[in-house]
């Protein structure tokens, strides 16, 4: 009977150790899942920093190019204005003369729809 | 007892080993599952957030591109308007010069007399009335009288109709204008304005496309000119 009782105790201890082993594994699992979040977060943060850096570079380039564009457009405008001014100076007198000539050039005519009575 | 103590002990050892084995297998299974779920979860989280970040920055980059286009568009617009305004200013300048030069026309009596004759007759034809009133500058009355006398027979011949003309000696056109006449019907409700200024304005208005081409050259963007 003593030996039977001893045997039962041994079995119970074995069960207990087994349960502890499984419980320990479950705890490890939970810790691992938590780690997953932490590692994911770290990886994400690194990616975010990388994209931010790339973005800043592009932004700076864009702003810089805007400055360049403004200068270029201004230069183009000045060129165009110069050409227009030159063209105007060259042709103004002729156009003016032509206009005044036409003001004085009168050809009185009866309206096309007028019909002489009788 | 069916079994000896030794046999019982052996059986118990066996059972304990079995229990331990089961536990170890269970633990290993849990560990493997943990690792799998770890990878899945981490991958899922990384992917989700990564996509969000990508979306965010792509959006910002698009905004920058958009902003850039808008700024460029504004620049081009301002430049274009600047050019157009300059051209407009030049044309206004031209027309102002033209108005100033109108004043010189009336200073040549012979030229101006011929001009008045044309203007008066044109006014007659435009109204086609049997009775008309003419207004002119005070200083032009004599010349207009001459023009009227000369044109009445011409009108009668062309229109086959009589015309009775009165020069309004109570109301005159402003001395500030360069010359010309205004011709009214009998009750004064219809007016044919043949002053030099109004002729210039009409000409400028109708001929603006030609003026632009003469001054600045043909518009390369224009495909039809009829």
Interface residues (C-beta under 8 A of the other chain):
Chain A: X3 X4 X7 X10 X11 X14 X15 X17 X18 X19 X21 X22 X24 X25 X26 X28 X29 X32 X33 X35 X36 X37 X39 X40 X41 X43 X44 X47 X48 X51 X52 X54 X55 X58 X59 X62 X65 X66 X69 X70 X73 X74 X76 X77 X80 X81 X84 X85 X87 X88 X91 X92 X94 X95 X96 X98 X99 X100 X102 X103 X104 X106 X107 X108 X109 X110 X111 X114 X116 X117 X118
Chain B: X5 X8 X9 X12 X15 X16 X19 X20 X22 X23 X24 X26 X27 X28 X30 X31 X33 X34 X35 X37 X38 X39 X41 X42 X45 X46 X49 X50 X53 X54 X57 X60 X61 X64 X65 X67 X68 X71 X72 X75 X76 X79 X82 X83 X86 X87 X90 X94 X97 X98 X101 X102 X105 X111 X115 X118 X119 X121 X122 X124 X125 X126 X128 X158 X159 X160 X161 X196 X199 X200 X203 X204 X207 X211 X214 X215 X216 X217
